[in-house]
Structure formats: C-alpha cells, structure tokens
Amino acid sequence: MTEEGTLPQVDPCQDLRDRRDELGLQIRDLEELLPEALPHERPRIQKQIRDLQAEQRRVKSELDKCEQEAREEPGGNW
C-alpha cells in the first residue's frame, strides 16, 4: 500500500517486457505453422521468423539496459 499522496512504483521496463513476450509468441506461432506451410511459402515464413528473432534480440538488449539503469537509480527497487 502506498502512502497518501505518492504514486505506486511503476516498472519502467514493462513496455519492453511486453514487446519481448509478444515477439516470442509471434515467433512460436510461425514456427508451428512452418511444417504445415506449402513449400513455396516456407522461405517467406523463415525470413519472418529471422526478422522477428532479430527484433527480439534488439528488444532484449534494450530491456537489459533498462533493467540495469533501473537498478542503479535511487529507489529503483520496483
């Protein structure tokens, strides 16, 4: 419970966590679709997976940085 007049602590990295998780779900869905895809569709799906994985790595890097900065801030115990 927060003291009156103060805001509850908010996770400054939540948007990055949400994006990382969403990318993970999209990757999983495409990986599950891949075996059932027609042969001519597989390269496009594989490229989508690679692109999403690259984006997920970028987001993960940003998340790591965000978490590190949050830990270093005074009162960063969210």
Protein Blocks (a to p, Z undefined) as FASTA:
>chain_A
ZZehiacdddfklmmmmmmmmmmmmmmmmmmmmmmpcfklmmmmmmmmmmmmmmmmmmmm
mmmmmmmmmmmpghiaZZ
